[in-house]
Amino acid sequence: MMTPRDSVVAFPEPPDRVVAVAGEPRRYSLRSALVGGSIIMLASTMLVSILNFAYNVVMARMLGPSRFGHANASVTLLMLASAVTLAFQLVCAKFVARNQNPGAKAGVYRSLLGKAWLVSLALGGALFAAQKPMARYLNLPDPWILAVLAIGIAAYVPLGVRRGAFQGLCSFGRLSASFIVEAIMRLITGVVLVAAGYGVMGAVGAISASVLAAYVLPRMAPAMRAKSEPGYPASFSEGIQAIVFFVGQVIICNTDIVLVKHFFAPEVAGHYAAVALVGRLLYFASWSVVSAMFPVSAAAKPQDEDPRVVFVPLLAVLALSVVFILTLSLFPHLIIHTIFGVEFQQGEPLLALYAAATGTYSLSVVLMAYEMSRRIANTGWLQLVFSVVLVLAIGTFHSTLREVIVVQIVLMTTMLILVCIPFLRRHHRALAREAA
């Protein structure tokens, strides 16, 4: 399963700044770097999404519903750990971008990399030590599946720091390459290992192998090899709100898979995993829109706030959602049979319902990302609260898979309404000032 970690959110300086991009001799305006970087990241996000979707589809066909459910639940644990990885990535990107001296940039990178290894090894070690009780909770057939996953988690947070360094240097080519290497390695290794008879263990082993490969390739930018020097103490406030945002996002995007795997039989959980895989394509498409909006909004001066910057992405995501939901409503049988095969037909009635939950959440994400790009906002904390409520609600209401999805629709609709309130108030005040 893929998450928004495969996209990039930048924290740029004011647009009149000039930056050197990834050690290149030429100099570009920050606005040009952001526009070019957005194009690169949008293209790479589409490619990575296709590769990750291909991995999941191939694994579903090769393993079948029950074993695919086991593999998907294991991978979801890695996605939950991505909240920590994203936290380190965003902090590293922020500090590397803010420091102008190459030695200060390198110092920030090395300091965070050392801390990331400590955290990542602790996470991997904890999963390895708790593999047996975790395997029982998730109804996995072999606890060693989680031991294999722990290898990837042990290098996952440092991978985030490396990507943060690429992002902070505006080295979007290297950043894109990191995601593409991970996706290609996962797909090829997964097919080879499962075809060789390793089953779920092979599918999970491919995940760990892809993390290790992405940590090695591409090589770190030359700018990070400078001698470390004291760095500029940038404010943590923007980074903190982004960290809170991604923690809530990771929980909302992945916790239902874990809970369904615990409460339902393996085959039923496999059907749900297939439905979620299709439904979340809408979220990944929406996140690409957000990725393009964020740097444009963040680079604008406070007095230059333009409502079109958020209205256009909102309309785009709304249109995507309507088309996606209608397509899944009209052709559920064709979609399930073409992608996964006849074994997954029980998931057909749930496709459009899950897409409705995803579309509602995606609209909230557009507004929250816009608020983050303009100011220190509380919407990330609101999302974190709803992510906790979601876990509790699914834990209480889970008699059927349909009920699990209805719970998500109700909570995501409520969150969207609450997220809209401060935005509408601010827009109303702006119109009143213009009229006066």
N, C-alpha and C positions, 0 to 999 in steps of 0.2 A: 504493500500500500504506500502511496505517495502522499506527501503533505506539502504545504507551502514552503517548506524549507528549500524546495527546488526552485523557488523564485527569490528575488532580492529586493529588499527595501533599503534605500539609501538614506543617509542623514547628511545632506549637503550643507555647505556654508553659503553665505549670500552670493548671488549670481555674479557679482562684479569681481569675485576672486578669480585667480588664474592658477591652474594646477598642472603639474607634470603628470602624465598618465603612464603608470607602470614603467618608469625609467626610460621612456622614449625621449629622444633629444628635442622634439618639437614640443610646443606648449599650446594648450587648448584652453578656451574659456570653459568654466565649469558648466555653463548651460549646454555647450556643445557636447561635453563629456556625458552629461546626463541624458541628452536626447539620443546620442549614439549608443550609450550604455543600455537605455531602455529598449532600443531596437534589438540589440544583441541578446538581451535577457529574454525578451518576448519570443524571439526565434528559438533560443535554446530551451526555454520552458516548454514550447510546443513539442520539440524533438524529445526531450526527456519524458514528457507526459506520454507520448506515443510508445517509447521504449518501456516505460514502467507498466503501462497498460498491457503491452504485449507480454511482458513477463508474467503478469497476473493471469492473463487469459491462457497462456501456454501451460502454466502450472495448474490451473483449474482443469484443463482438459487432460493433462497427463496424470494428475493425482486423483481426480474425482471429488465429489462434494465433501465427503468426510475428511479425507486427508488434506484437501485444500483448506478446509476450516482450521485444521491444526497449524498449517504453515502460516495462514493469514493471522491467526491469533498471536503467533510468535513474532511475526513482523510488526504487529501493532504495538508490542512492548518496545520495540526499537523506536517506533514513531512517538511513543510517550516520552522516551528519553530525549527525543529531539528538542523538547522544550529547553533543556539545559544546553544542548548544542547551539540552538538559536540564540540563547542568552549570551553565550560567549562570543558568537559570531557578531552580533550587533554591537556589543561593547567594544570589541576589537576594531570593527569598522569605524565606529564613532571616534575612537581615540587616535587611530592611524590617520584618519582624515583630518582631524583637528591639529595634529602636530605637523609643522612644516619642515623641521629638521629631520633628515633621513636617519640620523642616529636616534632621535627621539621616537620616530616611527618604529624602528627596529627594537628599541627598548620596550615599547608597549607590547609588541608582538611576542617577544621572548618571555616577558613576564607573564602574560596571559597564557602562553603555551605551556609553561611549567605548571601553572595552577590547573589548567585544563587536564593535563595528564593525571594529576592527583585525583581530581574529581572523577574522571572517566574510569580510571583503574578501580576506584572505590565502587562505582556503579556496576562495573563488570564483575568485580569480586562479590558484591552483594547478590547479584543475580545468580552467580555460580553457586554460592553458598545456599541460596534459597531455591535451587532448581527443583527439588522434590516437592515441597509444599506448593510452589507456583504451578508445577505440572499437574498436581492434583486439582488445584483450583480451576485451571483451564481445561481439565479433562484431556491432557496430552498423553499419548501412549508411551512416551519415553522421555524422562527428565533430561537426558543428555542433549535433547533438542535445544533446551535453554542454555546448556553449557556451551554449545556451539555459537549460539546467539551472543553469549557473554563476550566472546572474542571480538566481535564487531563493536559491541558497546564500549569495550575497553579502549578503542581508538576513535570513538565517535565524537566526543567533545573536542579533542585536539583538531579533528577535521574541521569543526566549526570555526576554530581560531584561524586556521589557514585560509578558509574561505573569507573570514572577516578581514584578513590582511589584503587579500585580492580586492575585496570590495572597497576598503578604505583607500587603496591606491588607484581606484577607478580602473583596475585591470580586469575589465569585464570579459575579455577573451579567455584569460586563465580561469576566471570564476566559472564561466560557462563550460569550459573543458573539464573542470572538476566534476560537475554534475553529469556531464555526458559520459565520462569514464566510468563513473559509478553505475549508471544505468546500463551501459553496454556490458560491463563486467558481470552485473547481476543476471542479465538475460542469458548470455552465453554460458556462464558457469552453471546456472540453474538448469538449463536444458541438458547440458552434458552430464551433470551429476544425477539428475532424476532419471535420464535415459540409461545411465549406468546401473540403476537399481537402488540408489540411496534414498529414494522417496522423499519424505518430509525433511529428513536430515540433510539431504542434498539441496533442497530448496532453501532452507535456512542457512546452510553453509555458504550458498551463493551470496546471500545478503552480507554476511560477515566478510567474505572475500572482496565484495565490491567496496565496502568501507575502507578496507586496507589499501586497495588499489587507488582509490580516490585520495587517500592521504599522501601517497607517494607521487602521484601524477595529477596535474602538471607540477613541475618544479617551482619552488618559491621564487618570487620576483627578485631580481638583483638588489633592489632598494632595501630589502629586509636583511641584507648581509652586512650592512654598515655597523660600525661599533656603537654599542648601546650608549645613549646619553639620557639625562633626565628629561622627562616629557612634560608637556603642557597639561595641567590638571583640569581637564574639561569637566563640565557638570555631568552628573550621573542622571539627572532628572529625565531627559529624553530617553536615555537608554533604559531606565527603570520602567517607564510606561510601555516601551516596546517589549521588554521582557515579560511584563504582566500580560500584555496582549497575547503574546505567542504561547504562554503557558495555558491561558484559557482556550486559545484556539486549538492547540494540540489535544487538550482534554475533550473538547466538543467534537473534534474530527475523528477521534479514535476510541473513546471510552465505550461507545456502544458495541463495537466489535468484541472487546474484552468481556463485557457483561453478558452479551448474547452467547459467547463461547462458554461462559460459566453456567448460565441458566438453562441452556438448551442442549439437545443431543448433537453430536458432532455433525451429522448429515444436515440437520436443520440449520446449524450455525454456518455450514458451508454455503447453503442457499442464501443466507443473509449476507455473507461476505461477497457473493457474486452480485447481489442487488446493490450493495453499498459501493462496489467497484464501479458499476455503471453510473450510479447516481452522483458520485463524486467527480465524475468528468465535468459536470456543470460547475462545480466549485473551482476546479483547476483552471477552467476557461475564464471564470470570473476573476480569479486571482491574477491572471495575466493582465486584465483590464486595470486592476488595482495597481499592479507593478508599474504600468505606464503612467497612471495618474499621480502616484506618490511623488516622484522627483519633480514633476512639473509644478505641483502645488507647493512643495516644500521650498523650491527655489524662488518662488514669488515673494516679494516684500509684503509685510503685514498690511499696508495700505492698498495693495494691489489685489486683494482677495476678489476672485471672480467666481460667481456661483456656477458658471458653466463648467468649471473644472471638476465639480462633483456631480452636477446634473447629467452631463453627458455619460460618464461611467455608470451612473444609476440607471439611466434609460437603456444603456447597452446590456447591463446585467439583467435587467427586467425582461428585455427582449429575448436574450439567451434563455432565460428561465422558462418563459412562456413557450418558446419553440421546442425546447428540450422536453418539457412536461407533456406537451401535446404529442410529440413523436413517440414517447414511451407509452402514452395512453392508447395510441392508435395501433402501434406495432409491437406490443410486448413479446408475443410469441416469436416473431421473426428475429427480434433482437437477441433474446435469450438463446434460441436455438442456433443462430448464426455464430454468436460469440462463444458460448459455453457448451452447447450441446443439449441433448434431450434430458440428461440427468439433472439439469438445473431448472426444469420447467416449473417447479413449485414456487419459484421466486417471481414469476411473471406478474401476479396481481399486485406485487409490492413496488414495482419499478417506479411508476408515476408518483406514488405516495412518498417514497423516499426522495425523489427529485424535488418534490414540493418543499420538503424540510430543508434540503440543501439550498434551493433557490432563496428561500426566506432568510436563511443564515447569510448567504452571500450578499444580499442587500445590506444587511447590518454591517458586514465587513467593509463594504465600500464607504459607508458613513464613518465608521470607527477609524479607518486608515486615513481618511481625509482630515478628521479632527487631530489625529496624531501628527500629520504633516504640518499643521498650522499652529498648534499650541499644545501645552500640557493639558491633557484631557482625562476625564474620569471614566470614559466609556470602556477602557481596557479593564478597569476594576469591576465594572458592571458585568462584563463578559465573564470574568473569572468567577464571580458569584453565581452566574447562571450555569457555568460549567459544573460547579459543585452541586447545584440543585438538580442538574440533569442526571448526574450519577445517582443521587438519592432517589429521583423519580423513577428511573429505569429499574433500580433495585427494588422498588415497591410495586411498580406496574409492569409486569412482563409475562402475562398469561399467554400471549401470542406475539408473534413477530409484528403483526399489524399494530398491536397496542404499544410496542416499543417505539415504532415510528410515529404514531399519533402523539405520544409524549413529547417527542422531539419537535413536532410541528407546533404544538401548543406553546412550548417554552421558547422556541425560536421566534414565533410570531410576537409573543409578549416582549421579548428582548428588542425586536425591531421597533416596536412602538415606543419603548423607553429610549432607545438610541435616537429616534427621530425628534423627540421633544426638545432637547437642548439645541439641536441643529435648526429646527423651525423657529425657535425663539430668537436665536441669533440672526437668522435671515430676516425675520420680521422687524427686529430693531434696526437692521441695516437699511431696509426699505423705508422705515420711518424717518431715519436720518436723511436719506436722499430726498424724501418728499419735503422735509423741513428746509 
